[in-house]
Amino acid sequence: MIAQTKQLRLQVGGTVNPRTSIYIVRPSDDELFGLLQRGEYANVLCSRQMGKSSLLVRTKARLQDQGYATAALDVAGYLGTMGDANEWYQGLLDGIAQQLHLDVDVIEWWKASRAITPNQRLIQFFRDEIAAKSSVPVVIFLDEIDSTIALPFTDDFFVAIRAMYNNRASEPLFERITFCLVGVATPDELIKNLRTTPYNIGRTVELQDFDFDRDDLRPLFRVLADDPAKGKAIAETVLRWTGGHPYLTVRLCDQLVATSRILPEEVDGLINREFGSLDELHSDVHFQQVLRFLDERVEDRRTALALYQRIRSGEQVRDETTSTHIALRLSGIVKRNRHGYLVVRNPIYARVFTNGWIVKTLALADSSISENWIARPLVAKTSPFDKLLESLNSDRDLAGVEYEHLRHALIMFFQHHNCLFPEDLADKTLDRVARKMGEGNAISDLNRYCFGVAKFIALEDSHKRLEQDVFTKDIVNDLSLRATASGNLDHSLHQEQRLDCLRHCLKTLSIADREFLIRYYDYPRDHKELATQFGISPNSMRVRAYRLRSAILACMNGCMDRKEKG
């Protein structure tokens, strides 16, 4: 339904056109616009009906106003569920070509391409037909990207996108193309093969609920009442119920306007009528989407619902990166608050997603569940991380603070021992300690035990890098020999000094370049398979490795000079 105002409309559901309908600007608007302007890949990945597609449309229009070429495809609606990779790729490129007004027959181009694999053709098309022929930066939005999770061939598609990003160093044309992925997913879900590097590029932009203090909600005030003060009072009551959820907020405002209810106290009556129970919402699309996600996308529903019950009961549950925590957030029924804890999304959800619903949901999946569970809370197995926090402090807030202090101390420890990635090793230490506690091992002095584990991990890291790691030995030997031959480096200098310089110089590279170089040296000398994984030719890969190796060599030369003079 659409409520008409003098200027703009109040639109419930669907993609909001900011030129004709009320659009509430949030910090994510400028964040996404800024990222894409700078050519950074971006991911807008969160639960449904948070305004993702509306943000896409507005950002696309802003970029076009700045002279950018843009294309936006609804992957689910435009491509459907084609079973063949070649057809899917051709359909994708054809849609992009039409929006960019390219003078190319995609089907004929695809047939004529000499590239062997669909990935190679895809990358070649973006390079030769889009980047090379465009005089302005190109931004490509792919919406409903979660629809690709069920397709068997789309791992290669995301590997290709990642390859174009990583290949910017050796092929400047790819700097003209930027991708923005939009949907209900996490980056880790996009590439399903666990043996393939995850889709680990791009900044993820978080879409937050409307906030009364942060966002300009005056457009809502005006549509709710002629008197802005009255409109503000009504909007405050609405947000108290919706928690600022974009869809629910606009839906409630629209219903209030349609029924001429313009008093704050009338909002409570509307809530009681519209959101009495989940059973009364069986045909409501919004709530059915939440239920469908929980049914189809959550692997361990029992654990997820047990976690939700803990959150609903008021327990302070810190947000974590486990699959269960992520699934609950993506479903939309919980969110992370400003203190880092998960909370029920809003009072409306708390009304309908009750303990009774939890038991009923589990009963449908497991007929052995007793009706007595309605009165008995589900008991979730305490995670190793929870045990670690409890051992730090019985107060959850203070435990979080002490955890960060301990982690910082471990990072400083690994930095003191010249470890290459101290943050990763600190997390590895805490994970190992938590795992021990999860196995039932009693630890009397946690700090002392943690640093004992840290010493062992530092030794492991040292052995791995200094004695066993192919990358370290190969690149140090390679660079040393090249420098000695050119007279730029005294080969008699101690090996440890060269390793110190290598550690320093690696940190000057971007994460993508560092990962590329490490994998290049870790891989067997026949690099054809690795080049295929990166989506580039073996020659391009060698060129990129040579460029990065040269940069490292120059950095090491300077580092060694400083050590000699010092």
N, C-alpha and C positions, 0 to 999 in steps of 0.2 A: 504493500500500500504506500501511496505517496501523499504527503500533506503539503499543500501549496502555501508558500509565504509570498510576501510582496516581491522579494528579490530571488531567493533560492528555494529549492524544494527540500523536504526532509524525506530521504529515500531509505527504505528498509530492505536490506538484502541486495545482493548484486554489486557490481562494480560501480562506485560513485564517480560520476563525471563532475570534477570540481568546478566546471563552468556553469553547470545548471543546478547542482545540488549542494547542500550543506556538507562541507568537508572540514573536519577538525584537524588542525595541524599539530603534529607531535614532534618531539626531538628527532625521531627516526627519519622524518622527511628530509631535513637538512643533512643528516648523517649519510643517508643513502645517496643523495644528490652529490654531496662532496666527494664520496668515494668514487662514484662513476665519472665525475668530472676529472678526477686525477688518474683515471684509467685503472683503478683497482677493481678486481673482481669482487662481487658482493653476493651474499646469500641472505634472502629474507625467508626464514624457515621457522614457522611457529604453528599454533593450532588454528583451526578453521574460524572464519568470520571475524578475524581480527583486523581486517582492512588491508590485507596484503595486495590484492589485485587493484584496489583503489589507490594505494600508494604507488604501485607500478604505473598506472595511467597518469597520475599527477607528475611523477618523476620523469616519465617519458616526454610529457609536454614541456616541462621545464628545460630538459636537455635539447629538445627541438628548438626552443626559443633561443638557445645559446649556439645554434648552428650545428648540433650533432645530428648524425644520421642514426635512426633508431628502428628497431623491429621488435615486436612483442608477439609471441605465440603462446596460446593456450595449448600446451602439449597434449592434454587429455582430450580436449574438444576438437582440435584441428587434426591430430594424427590418430586418435583412437588407440586401438590395441593391435596394430599390424603385427603379424607373426614373423615377418622377414626383415632382417636388418637393412638390406638394400632398399626396400620400399620405404621403411621408416625414415632412413637418412634422406632419401630423395624427397619425401614429403616435407620433412623439416626444412631442407634447403630451398625447396620451391616456395614455401611460405615466407621464408626470410627474403628470398630474391624478389618476390612480389612487393613486399613492404619497402624494400630498399630501391625499388624501381630499376633492378638490374636487367640489362639487355642480354639475357642468357637463357637458353632452353636447358633447364636442369636435367631433364631426362636424357637428352642427347649428349650433354656434357658428361654425365655420369657414365654413359656407355663408351664414350670416346676416351675417357681417362685411362692413362697407362698404369695408374697406381694399382697395386695388387689387392689390398684389403680395403673394406669399406672405411676403416679409420683413416687410412692414407688418403683416400679420395676426399673424405670430409675435410681433413686438414688442408689438403691441396686447394679445395674450393674456397675455403675461408681466406687462404693466403693469396691465391691468384685472381679470384673473381670478386672478392669483397675488399680485402685490405689493399691490394695493389691498385685497384681501380677507384678507390675512394679518396677524395681530397680532404675529407673531414673525418674525425674520430667516429667510430661506429659502436653503438651499445646495443646488445641483443638481450632481451628479457625472455626467459623461458618460464612460463607460469604453470601451475599444477604439476610441478616436476615430480611429485610423489607418485604420479601415475606410472612412472617408468620403473618403479620398484618391482612390479609384477612381471616385467618383460625380461626375457632371458638374455638379451643381447646388449642391454644398455650400459653394462659395466664398461664396455669398450668406448661408448660415447663419452662418458665422463672422464675416462682415461685420456681421450683425445682432447677434450677441453683443457684438462690439466696440462697436457703436453704443449698446447699452444701458449699457455701461460708460462710454463718453464722455458719454452723455446724463445721467449722474447729476447733473451741475452744474445743468442746467435742469429736470430731472424727479426730485425727491427720492425718488419711489416706487421708482426703480431701485436705490436704495441698499439696499433690503431684499432684493435678489436677488444672490447670488454664485455664480459658476460655477467648477467645477474640472474641467479636462480631463485625461484619463488615457489613455495609450497609447504606442505605439512610433512616435514622430514628432518632428519639430521644429516650433516655431511657424511657421517660414517655409513648411513643406510644407502647412499647413492651407489657405491661400489660394493657389491654383495660378496665378491670373492675375497675371503680372508687372506689369501696369499698375495693379493694385489694391494699396493699402497693405497690407503683410503683417499677420498677426495678431500685433501687437506689444504686447499687454497681458497682464497677469498675471505673477506671479513663478513661475519654473520651479524646482521642488523636485527636488534631486538625490537619487536613491536610491543609497546607498553599500553596498558589500559589508559583511558582518559583520566586525567588527574585534575582535580578542581583547582589546586594551587598552581600547577605548572602550565596547564594548557589554556588557551583562549576559548572558552565555551560560550561566549556571548551570542554566537549564531543560534545555539540551542535556547538561550534565554529568550531571544526575540520570537522564536517560533512557538514557545510555550505560553507567552503572555505579552500583551502590548506594553505592560509596565515591566521594564527590565528587572526591577527588584523582585517582583512576584515571580518572574520567569526564573530568576536565580534561585529562589527558595524552592521552587518545584524541582529544578535540576539537582539541587543538593539532595533532596529526598530520593530522587531517581538513582543518583550515583551511590547513595548509601545502600541501595538494594543490589545494583548491578556491579558494584565495585569498579565502575568505569569501563566494563566490557563494551567495546564499540557497538556490536550488533544489538545486544540486549538494551543498551542505553537508548539508541535511536529507536528501537522497536517500542519501548515503553513510552518515549516521548510522542511517537506517532499515535499510539493508542490513546494517550491522554488528550491529544489535540482532536482526534477523530470523535471522541465521546464527550468533548467539551468539559472535561474534568480539569480544572485549572487551580485546584487547591492542593497544597502539599499533603494534607491528610487523606485526600482521595487516592493518592498513590498506593497507600497500604491496602486499601480495599481492592484496587486493581490487581495487586500482587496476589492477594488471597484467592481471587477468582481465576486468574490466569495460570498461576504456578502452585496449585494446591498439592499436587503429587506428580510423580513421574508417569504414573498410569494415565493421568489425564492429558499427558503430553505425547501419547504414543504416535500421533500423526504430525507432530511438530518437527519440521525438517532440521532445525538447529540441534535439538536434543537427540534426534535420531543419528545425526552425524557423530556426535560424541559417543553414543553407544556403539555405533558401527566401528569406530576407531578402536575402542576398547575390545571389541569382539574379534576384529580382523588383524590388528597390528600389534597387539600386546601379546608377547609369547608366553609369559608366566602371569596369567591373570590372578591367580591366588596370591602371589607375592605382591603384585601391584595393588590389589584391593586391600590387602592387609596393611600395606604402607599408607594407603589413602585413609583407612580407618584410624590409624595412629594420628594422622594429620588432622582429621575431622574431630577427633576427641580433644584436640588442643595441645597435643604433644609437640614439642619443638623438634622438628626434623630438619636437619641441615640438608640443603640441596647438594646432590652429588652427581657424578657423571656415570652412574650405573644405568644399565638399560631400563630398569624399573623406574627410576626417578625421571629419566628422559621421557619414557612412554607416558607417564602421568602428566608431565608438563605439556607434551604434544597433544594429548587428549583434550586439554583445556580445562580440566576440572580443578587443577591446582596451579599455582604460580609461585615464583620466587619473590619474597618480599625484600625490602631494602637492607635487611639484616642478614640475608643469605639463607633464610629458612623457607620451607614450602608451606603454603597456607591454602585453604579452600578458596577457589577463585572469587567467589562472592556469596552473599547470603541467599541468593536465589538457588544457586547450585547446592548450598548446604540444605535447603528445604527439600530438594527433589532427589539428590544423590545421598540417601540416608543409609543407616546400618541395615535396615530392612531390605533396601535395594541390593546391598552388598551380598547378603545371605541368599536372596532370590537369584542373583546372577550366578553365584557359585553353585547353587542347587541345580540350575539348568545344565551346568557342565558336569556335575557330580551328584548323582541321585542318592548317594549314601550320606549326604550332608543332612544332619538333623535339624528340624525346625527349632530345637533348643538353642541353636546358634544365634537366633535373633536377640536373645537376652545375654549371650556370652560373646565378648569381643574376640575377634580373630587375633591369634598370637603370631606375630611375624618373628622369624628367626633373627636374633640380634646379629647384625653384620659385624665382621671383624673391625671395620672402621668405627662403629658405634662403641665397641669394647675399648678401643684405643682412646676415644674421647672420654669415656666414663672413667678410665684409669687416670686421665689428666685432671679431671674435676667433675664432681657430681652435678654441678650446675652447668647446663648445656652452653649457656652464653660464655661463661668463663672458660669452659673447655675449648671452645672455638678460638678464644684469644690465646690460650696457652699453646694450642696446636700451631698457630701461626708463629708464635715465638720460637717454638722448638724447630719448626721447619726452617725459619730464618737462620737459626744457629747452625743447623746442618748444612745449609747452603754456604755459609761462611766457612765451615769446616772443609767442604770440598773445594772451595775457591783457594783456601790456604794450601791445599794439597795439589794445586794446579790441575784439577780435573777439567775436562773440556766442557762438560754440560752439568754444572753443579746443581741447577734446579731439578733436572731429571733424576740425578742421583739421590737428592734429598727425598723426592717422592718415592723413589725405589726403596730407600731405607725405611720410610714410614709404612709403605705397603708390606714390606717383608716383616716388620715388627707386628703390624696389625694381623697379618696372616698367622703368625705364631700364636698370638693371643686368641684368634679364632679357633685354633686347634686345641685350646684348653691349657696352654702353657702359662703358668703364673710368673709374673715379672714383678719383683719387689721394688727395684729402682729403675723406673722407666727411662729417665734421662741417660743414665749410665749405660743401660742396655742398648739404647738407640745409637749412642756414639760408638759402642763396641761393634754394632752391625755396620755403622758407617765406615769404620776403619777397614773392615773386611771388604766392603763394597769398593772403597777407594783402591785397595790392593787388587781386587778383581779388575777394576777399570784400568789400572796401570799395566797389569799383565796383558790384558786384552789389547791395549793400544800399543804398548812398547814391544811386545814379543810376538803376539799371535795375529794381530790385525793386518790383513793384506794391504789395506789402504794406507796405513801409517808407514809401513816399511817401503812400499812401492813409491809413494809420493815423496818421502824424504830422500830415498836413494835417487829417484829420478831428478828431483830438484837439485840435490847436492851435486850430482854428476854434471848437470847442465851448468850450474853455477861455477863449478870448478873448471870446466872446459872453457868458460868465458872469462875466467880470472876474477869473477865477482865474489867468490866465496872461498875461504881457506878450508879445504877439506879436512884439515887436521883438527879443526875445532871439535869440541866434544859433542857427541850425538845428542846429549840431553839439551844442549843449547838450541840445536836445530829443532828439536821437538817442541821446546818452549815457544820458539818463534812460529812454528807451524800452528800450534794451538791458538796463539794470538791472531795469526793471519786468517785462520778459518773463521774466527768470530767476526771478521770484517765483511764476510760474504752474507748475502741474504740466505734465509732458511732454505729457499728453493735451490739456490746455487750450491749450498753446502750439501744438501741431500743428493743432488745430482752428482757432485764430484765424489762423494763417498761411495755411492752406488757404482759409479764408473770404475773406481779402483777395486771395489770389492768383487766385481763381476769377473767371470772368466774372460780371457783375452779375446775370444770371439764375441764381439759386441752386438751381433745382429739381433739376438733376442732382446737385449736390453734396449736397443734402438726402437724396436717394435713396441715395447712397453711405453717408451716416452713418446711414441707417435711421430718419430722423425727418422730421417735416413741415417745410416751409419756414418756417412761423411759429415752430415750436419752435427751429429753427436761428437765426432772427433774434433770438429772445429770449435764447438762450445767448450769441450774439455781443454783444448789447447789454450783458448782465451782465458779460462779460469786458472789454469796452471800457470800461465804467464803472469797473471795478476798476483797469485800466491808467491811466485818466485820473486817478483819485484818487492813485495811486502817483506818477504823473508830476508832479502838482501839488505833492506833498510834496517830490519830488526837486528840482524847479525852485526851490521856496522855499529849500531848503537851499543851492542854488548861489548864489542871490541874496544870502543872508545871509553866505555864505562869501566 
